[in-house]
Amino acid sequence: MPNYSLTDDLNFALALAGEADLISLDRYQAANLDIQLKADKTHVTDADKRVETVLREQIAESRPGDALFGEEFGVEGDSSRQWIIDPIDGTANFLRGVPIWGTLISLAVDGIPVVGVVSAPALGKRWWAARGQGAWVRSGSQQPQRIAVSTVATLAEANISYNRLQGWDEIGRLDQVIALTRAVWRERGIGDMWSYMLLAEGALDLVGEPDLKPYDMAALIPIIEEAGGTFTSIDGEAGPWHGSALATNGLLHEAALAALSE
């Protein structure tokens, strides 16, 4: 197996994101968009399937031997190197014409995400990171800028995004989330990948979300951590494998975990 550097893998992931953007933007708000309901009652469009198909083909050609894990077509291969793909994170927004959606691409080595790219073409933004190389954003045609989380140190000054209240209710932690929203300065329900990228940029201080899959989270982790933040499950477990997310600027993490505890 070739010995790719993290820079090589990051550049490859960025190229994949460019391919994904061309496909997804072409289908965004298309009158003939094909929409189907999956077994888990979530939606999938022809754009989701096409993006993942193309990215899988590109990875198989350029990184033979690497494993794949995508939302639409599952796991393929067995390797310490696994590409984790969400072709369109925020499909519900995509199909309704809301511009908060994007393609998530990550490389995990031995289960640890080391490269992350989040590309949101309808917002005109792309974020990326590789371990030890910082977290970056590009808006439109501007030059990339390094990003960092906020320095807010108390919940009373914090800006939080909690995504869907229904999700917290389903796992029996609605009361904890409501109490947390009362303890902070401002609360939002932005949802999907954008809330985490706003955290990495320092605009939000705390983001929590239940009922997630690894492909919803893997690409976010390197970006948030390279921006100086902390990412765990809502029970404090590291990585994207535990079904939920709690991302903070690091300074608020222990207080947020305590507030959300059962």
C-alpha positions in Angstrom: 0.0 0.0 0.0 1.5 3.4 -0.9 2.5 5.6 2.0 0.4 8.7 1.4 1.1 11.8 3.5 -1.8 13.6 5.3 -1.2 16.5 2.9 -1.7 14.1 -0.1 -4.9 12.7 1.5 -6.2 16.2 2.3 -5.6 17.4 -1.2 -7.3 14.3 -2.6 -10.3 14.9 -0.3 -10.5 18.5 -1.5 -10.5 17.4 -5.1 -13.3 14.9 -4.2 -15.3 17.8 -2.7 -15.0 19.8 -5.9 -16.4 16.8 -7.9 -19.3 16.5 -5.4 -20.1 20.2 -5.6 -20.5 20.1 -9.4 -23.0 17.2 -9.1 -25.0 18.5 -6.1 -25.3 22.1 -7.3 -26.6 20.9 -10.7 -29.4 19.0 -8.9 -30.2 21.6 -6.2 -33.7 23.0 -6.8 -34.1 20.9 -9.9 -37.7 20.5 -11.0 -37.2 16.8 -11.7 -35.3 15.9 -8.6 -36.0 12.3 -7.7 -36.9 11.9 -4.0 -37.4 8.6 -2.2 -38.1 7.6 1.4 -35.6 5.1 2.9 -36.4 2.3 5.4 -35.3 4.6 8.3 -37.9 7.2 7.1 -35.2 9.7 6.0 -35.1 11.0 2.4 -32.7 10.3 -0.3 -32.4 12.0 -3.7 -30.8 11.1 -6.9 -28.1 13.7 -6.0 -27.2 11.8 -2.8 -26.7 8.6 -4.8 -24.8 10.2 -7.6 -22.4 12.1 -5.4 -21.6 9.0 -3.4 -21.2 6.8 -6.5 -18.8 9.2 -8.1 -16.7 9.6 -4.9 -16.5 5.9 -4.4 -15.3 5.4 -8.0 -12.6 8.1 -7.5 -11.5 6.6 -4.2 -11.3 3.1 -5.7 -9.2 4.4 -8.5 -6.9 6.7 -6.6 -6.7 4.9 -3.2 -7.0 1.2 -4.1 -7.1 -0.9 -1.0 -8.7 1.8 1.2 -12.0 0.9 2.8 -15.2 2.9 2.2 -18.2 3.8 4.5 -20.9 5.9 2.9 -24.4 6.7 4.0 -26.1 5.4 0.9 -24.1 2.3 0.0 -22.6 1.2 3.3 -19.2 -0.3 4.0 -16.8 -1.7 1.4 -13.4 -3.2 2.1 -11.4 -3.9 5.2 -8.4 -1.6 5.8 -6.9 0.6 8.6 -7.6 3.5 6.2 -11.3 4.2 5.7 -12.9 7.0 3.8 -16.2 8.0 5.4 -18.7 9.9 3.2 -22.0 11.7 3.7 -22.8 12.7 0.1 -25.3 15.3 1.1 -25.6 16.1 4.8 -28.9 17.9 5.2 -30.9 16.2 2.5 -34.1 17.5 4.1 -32.8 21.0 3.5 -31.5 20.2 0.0 -34.9 18.9 -1.2 -36.7 21.9 0.2 -34.4 24.5 -1.2 -32.8 25.5 2.1 -29.1 26.1 1.4 -27.8 24.5 4.7 -26.4 21.3 3.3 -23.1 19.9 2.2 -20.8 17.0 1.4 -18.8 15.5 4.2 -15.6 13.6 3.4 -13.3 12.1 6.0 -10.3 9.7 6.2 -10.1 7.7 9.4 -7.0 5.8 10.2 -7.5 3.0 12.8 -10.9 4.5 13.5 -9.6 8.0 14.2 -10.6 10.8 11.7 -7.4 12.5 10.6 -8.7 14.4 7.5 -12.0 16.2 7.2 -13.6 18.3 4.4 -17.0 19.9 4.6 -18.2 21.5 1.4 -21.3 23.6 1.3 -21.6 25.0 -2.3 -25.0 26.6 -1.8 -23.5 28.7 1.0 -20.3 29.3 -1.0 -18.1 27.9 1.7 -15.7 25.0 2.3 -13.9 24.0 5.5 -11.1 21.5 5.9 -8.4 20.2 8.2 -5.8 17.5 8.6 -4.1 16.5 11.9 -1.4 19.0 12.8 -2.2 21.4 9.9 -4.9 23.7 11.4 -8.5 24.2 10.4 -9.3 26.4 7.4 -12.3 28.0 5.6 -12.7 29.5 2.1 -15.6 31.7 1.3 -16.3 32.1 -2.4 -13.2 33.1 -4.3 -11.4 34.5 -1.2 -8.1 33.2 0.0 -8.4 30.4 2.7 -8.4 31.7 6.3 -7.4 29.8 9.4 -10.2 29.5 11.9 -10.3 29.0 15.7 -13.0 28.4 18.3 -14.1 31.1 20.7 -12.7 31.8 24.1 -16.0 32.0 25.9 -15.5 30.4 29.3 -18.9 30.3 31.0 -22.2 28.9 30.0 -23.9 32.2 30.9 -22.0 33.8 28.0 -22.3 30.9 25.6 -24.1 30.6 22.3 -25.5 27.1 21.7 -27.1 25.2 18.9 -29.1 22.1 19.9 -30.6 21.0 16.5 -33.9 19.2 16.9 -35.7 19.2 20.3 -37.6 16.1 19.1 -34.4 14.1 19.0 -33.5 15.0 22.6 -37.1 14.1 23.6 -36.7 10.7 21.9 -33.6 9.8 24.0 -35.1 11.1 27.3 -32.9 14.2 27.7 -35.3 17.0 26.7 -35.4 18.3 30.2 -31.6 18.5 30.3 -31.4 20.4 27.0 -34.2 22.8 28.1 -32.3 23.5 31.3 -29.1 24.1 29.4 -30.8 26.6 27.0 -31.9 28.5 30.1 -28.4 28.6 31.4 -26.8 30.0 28.3 -26.8 33.4 26.7 -28.4 32.5 23.4 -29.8 29.3 21.9 -30.2 28.3 18.3 -31.5 25.2 16.4 -29.4 25.6 13.3 -28.7 21.9 12.7 -26.7 19.8 10.3 -23.0 20.5 9.5 -23.3 24.3 9.5 -23.7 24.6 13.3 -20.4 22.6 13.8 -18.6 24.8 11.3 -19.9 27.9 13.0 -18.4 26.5 16.2 -15.1 25.9 14.5 -15.2 29.6 13.3 -15.9 30.8 16.9 -19.5 32.0 16.1 -21.1 29.3 18.3 -19.6 28.0 21.5 -21.5 24.7 22.0 -23.3 22.3 19.7 -25.1 19.1 20.7 -27.0 16.6 18.7 -28.4 13.1 19.4 -29.1 10.2 17.0 -26.2 10.6 14.6 -24.3 8.1 12.4 -20.5 8.1 11.9 -20.8 9.6 8.4 -22.6 12.6 10.0 -19.6 13.3 12.3 -16.3 12.0 11.0 -15.5 14.9 8.8 -16.4 17.4 11.5 -14.0 16.1 14.1 -10.6 17.1 12.5 -11.9 20.6 11.7 -13.3 21.2 15.2 -10.2 19.8 17.0 -7.7 21.6 14.7 -9.6 24.8 15.4 -9.0 24.2 19.1 -12.3 22.7 20.1 -13.4 19.4 21.7 -15.7 16.7 20.1 -17.2 13.8 21.9 -20.5 12.0 22.3 -23.0 13.5 24.7 -21.6 11.0 27.2 -18.0 12.1 26.7 -16.8 9.2 24.4 -14.3 10.2 21.8 -14.8 9.7 18.0 -17.8 9.4 15.7 -18.8 5.9 16.7 -21.2 6.5 19.6 -24.4 7.8 18.1 -24.3 11.4 19.2 -22.2 14.6 19.2 -21.2 17.2 21.7 -18.8 19.8 20.3 -17.6 22.8 22.2 -14.7 25.3 22.3 -13.1 23.1 24.9 -13.5 25.5 27.8 -17.2 24.6 28.1 -17.0 20.9 27.5 -17.1 19.6 31.1 -19.9 21.9 32.0 -21.9 20.9 29.0 -21.3 17.2 29.6 -22.5 17.7 33.2 -25.6 19.6 32.1 -26.6 16.9 29.6 -25.9 13.9 31.9 -28.6 11.5 32.7 
